Amino acid sequence: MSTLAHTMMTAARPTDSGLVGPGELDRYPYAEAPVPDRVASPSWEGADPELGRVGRRATGSRGRGLHGQLVQQLGQMIVSGDLGADRPLVPEEIGQRFEVSRTVVRESLRVLEAKGLVSARPNVGTRVRPVSDWNLLDPDIIEWRAFGPQRDDQRRELSELRWTIEPLAARLAAGHGREDIQQRLSDMVEIMGHALAQGDALTFSRADAEFHGLLIQVAGNRMLEHLSGIVSAALQVSGGPVTGCDRPNDTCLAQHARIVDALAAGDGAAAEGAMRQLLTVQPEVERVVPAPREH
């Protein structure tokens, strides 16, 4: 077993905290949102009444503290349809409902605006945007749809997207014989084999997600590489052990090994065929998407 494989197998494997480093908000290129006029209050049915108090006890969603929890709560409500298109969102009312400051509300709405879920305009205020405006490739939106009312559509669409992306990536990757990537792919298959033998679904899913991400990255197509995060989100919606296989098994493992062998042989057609067979053996549409994460 290589050093990388050994490290992944022997390291402690606590549940992901979702924590990130400071300055995470800087990655959102949003502009200042205007303060809307006070309009009819939206219904906050289903909102978490404990959000404010919970946020003060824990670091919260994705390491963004109280702000991250509010993004998560409002995002779920919009994607689920609880806050429908063109619904006004009044910062003062949101702040009162969730017991958070105006600054937290403003920052949260900016993040949602960057995802295409809301828009803020002078003299109009902040309103929920229709589904056609959402960034459906955003990992958060993928996750929110995955356990909301649109879960069946999300599974089908992710499955169709993977069918488009991954077989092509496997074919292209066969023409880029980078030994370091080949070794890492082999490591992932080895890790998956050990995890399967030990009944460790979490380690299996992590190695599987890295396998598929690496494959896209080594395809040599920058536009495909840009989509690697989407495949990762598809494999790990809600943070659960959802993998390229419905359940870790020998057939799934063998298909991954076939892909690695085809890549090593430089056989693009075989790599593409093995990937198609892998995606067919355990189709995404038959899978049960895990429940949303608790924060």
N, C-alpha and C positions, 0 to 999 in steps of 0.2 A: 504494500500500500504506500502511495506517495505521502510526502509530508503534509500536503494540503488535505488529502483524504483523512489522514490520521488525526489532524487537528480538528476537523469538523466532527469526527466521530467521538473524540475523547473530550471535547470541550463541554462544559456544562450547558444545558439547553433549557434555560428558563423561558417562560412565555414572553414574547416580545412586549416591551413596554411602550413602543411607539415613540420613544423620546428622540428628539433631534437636538442639534446644537443651537446655540443662541443665534438670533438673526434670521431665523427661518422665514419670517414674514417678508424679508427683503426680496424674496424670489417672486413676489406677486407684483407685476407692473401696473398697478392701478392708479387712477387719478383721484383727487379729492372729490367726494360725492357731495352734492348740494343738500342743504337741509330742506326737506319737503314741508309743504303746508300740512297742517293737521287735517286728516281726512278720516273717513269711517274706519273704525278699528277692525282689524282682521280677527278671525276666530283662532284662538290658540288652543283649541281642543287637541289633546294628544301630546301637547308640549310637556316637557319634563319639568315639573314644578320645583325639583330639587337642584336644578342646574347650577344656580348661583352658589348655593351652600356647598355642593359637591366640588365645584370649581375652586373654592377657597381651601379645600382640604387636600386636593391632589393637583398634580401638574396638568392633568387633563389630556384631551385628545391630541395625539401626534406631537406632544411636547410643546404645544402652543398655549397651554394653560387655559384660563377662563375663556379667552378669545377663541381658542380651538374648539372648545366645547360648544360655544354658541354657533360657530360655523357648522359644526356637525349637526346640531339640533335643527337649525333653520334649513340647512341643505336637505336633510332627510324630509322635513315637512314640505318643502317645495317639490322635491322629486316624487314624493308619494302622492302629491295632489292635494294635501291638506291646505296648502297655500297655493291657490290656482293662479293661472296666468292673469296678468294685469291687476293682481291684488296689491293694494298699497301697503307698504311696510313703513310704519312711523317709528323712527328711532326712540322717541320718548316712551312709546307704549311697549316696545320691545324691551327697553331697559327696565321698565317697571315690572313687566311680566317675569323676566328672568333675573331680576335683582342684580343687574350689572350696570356699569357706568356707561355714559354716552360714548366715551372713547372706545370701549370694548365693542359697543354696537357698531360704531362707525367703521372700525377696522374689520369687523366680521362682514359687514355689507360690502366692503371693498373687495374682499376675497371672493365673495359670492358673485360680485359683478365681473371679476376677472374670469370666472368659470362660465359666464354667460347666463347665470340663473336670475340675476336682477339687473335692472338698469336704473340709473339716477340721472334725472334731467331737471334743469331749473324750471320752476313754476309747475312742475309735475310731481316731483318727489321720486322716491324709490318704489319701483313696482316689480312684481314677478314677471319674468319674460316667458314666452311660450317655449315648448320643447324644441322647436325648430332652431332656436337661438342658443341652446345649451351646447357646451363643449362636451359632447358625449364620449370623447376619448380621454377626458380627465379621469385619473384613477379614483378620485373621491366620488365622482358622479357614477362611475362604473360600480363602485361599491354600494352606494346608496340605492341605485336601481336594482342591484343584485338581491337585496332583501326587502324591497318594497313591492307594491302592486304590479310593477312592470318586470318582475323577476323572470317570468317565462320568456318575455321578449329579450331581456338582457342575456339570458343563457343562449338563446338561439342566435342572437346577433354576434356574441362573442365567439360562438362556435363557427359561424360563417366567416368571421374575420380571421380566426386562426387557420381555417382551411385555405384562405387566400394567402396568408403571410408565410406560414411555417413550411409547407412543402417547397415553395419557391426558395425560401432561405436555405433549406437543406440542400437543394440542388446547387445553389450558388456557393455555398460553403465548401462543397466538394472541390471547387477549383481554387481554394485558398488554403493550401496545406501548411498552415502555421503549426509547428510542433508544440508550441506552448499551449495553444488553444486545444489541440488534439489531446494533450495530456490532461488538461482540466476537464474536458468532456468525459474522458475515460475515468477520471477521478470521481466525477459525479455519478457515473453508472456504478462504480464500485461502492460508493457511499450508499446509494439507493439499495444495492444488494445487501449490504450489512444491515441497513435500517429495516429492510423487509424481513430479514431473518430474526431481528430482535423485536418486531412488531412496533417499530418506532415511526409512526405515521408523520410526525412533525419533521423529523430529520429527512425522511423520504421526500416530503413536499418541498422542503427548502432546496435540497439537491436537485430535484426535478425542475424547480423554477429557475435555478441558476443554469442548468443544462439548456433549457429552451432560450433563455436570454443570451447565453454565449453563442448559441447557434445562429441567432439573428445577427449578432454583432460581427461574427466572422464571415458573414455573407458578402461583405465588401460593398454593400449598398447603403449609403448614408440615410436615404429615406426609409429604408426598411429598419435600419438601426434605430431611427427615431421612434419606431413603433414597438421597440422591445419592452418599454415600460408598460405598454398596453397589454402585451401578452403576459407580463408578470402580474399585472392587476387581474387579468382573467384567471390566472392560476391561483391567485391568493385572495380572492374577494372575501372581505370580512375577516381577514387574518387567519382563516381556518386552513386546515391541511387539504385544500383542494389542489389536485395535481393534474398532470397530463393524463393520468389514469383515474377512473372513478374511485377505485380502491387499489392500494399497492398490491401487485401480484406478479407472478413469474412471467406471464405473457407480456405485461407492460414493460417489465425490466428487459425482457428479450428484445422487444422492439427498439428500445433505446440503444441497446448494444449493437443491433443491426445498423442503426444510423451511424454510430461511431465507426463501425467496420467499413461502411460504404464511404464515409468521409476519408478514412485512412487510405482507401484504395483509389480515391479520386473519382469515384463513380457517382456522378450527380444524379443519374436516373434512379439508381438503387437507393440513394439517400432520400430522394423525393418520394419514392414508392414506400419506403419504410416509414417515413413520417406520415404519409396518408393513411397507412395501415394503423399506425399508432392512434391517430385521431379518430379512426373509424371503429376500432375495437371498443373504446369506451367513449362514445360521443358525448360532447359537452351538454347536449340538450337533455340527456337522461339523468343529469346530475342534480343532486339536491344542494342548493346553495346554503351555506351556513347562516346562522342567525347573526344579526349585527353585533359588533363588539360592545361590551359594556365598559364604561369609563368611570 
